[in-house]
């Protein structure tokens, strides 16, 4: 994971919310953010990820109910 994403998660207190998401979502978020060509787009995508993790009910602008069991 790029340092700027990791730092944003820590600064916003969302590292645990990120780790609690399924691995495919974690990978999707990181890939989606780093594939942006413009810094402005990267920051917009990062902000969207942080908002979705904070709210806990969205994933890539789709409804997300979360896990029903804890990961092992």
N, C-alpha and C positions, 0 to 999 in steps of 0.2 A: 504494500500500500504506500502511495506517495506520502511524504512527510506532511505536506500541507493539508491533506485530508485527515490524517491521523491527528494533527494538531487541532484542527477545527472540531473534531469529535471530542477531544479532551477539553478544549476551551469551553465548549457548550454543554459539557456534562452528558454527552450522548454516546460515549464509547460502549457502555454496556448495552444500550438500546441497539446499537449496530451489531454487537456480538450476538445478541439474542435473535437477530434475523437469520433466516436460513442462508446457507452459504451461497446459493445461487443469487440471492438478492444482494448480498455483500459484494459478490463479483460483478453483478450487473451495475450496481451503483459506481464502483471504482472505474470500471471500463467505460461507462457512459461519461463520467466526468473527465477522464484523461484523454478520451478521443476528441474532445472539443478542440477546434483549431484556434479559437480566439480565447484570450484570457477572460474576457467579459462573459463568454458562454460558460467557461469552466466555473467561474464564480456563481453564475446564475444556477447552474446544475448543482453545485455544492450546497447552495442555500436551499434549493428544493429538497435535497436529500436530508439536510438538517431539519427542515420543517416537518418532513414526513416522519422522521424518526422521533421528533419531539411529540407530534400528534399521536403517533402509533397506530393510526388507522388507514394509512395510505402507503402504497408502494408504486412508484412511477405513475402517479396520478390515478391509480386504480384503488378500489376499496381493498383493504387488507385487514383481516380479522386477527391476525397473530397466531401464535402456536397455542395448541390446546394442552400440550405437554412440554415439559422442560427437556432440552437436548441432553443427551448422555455423554 
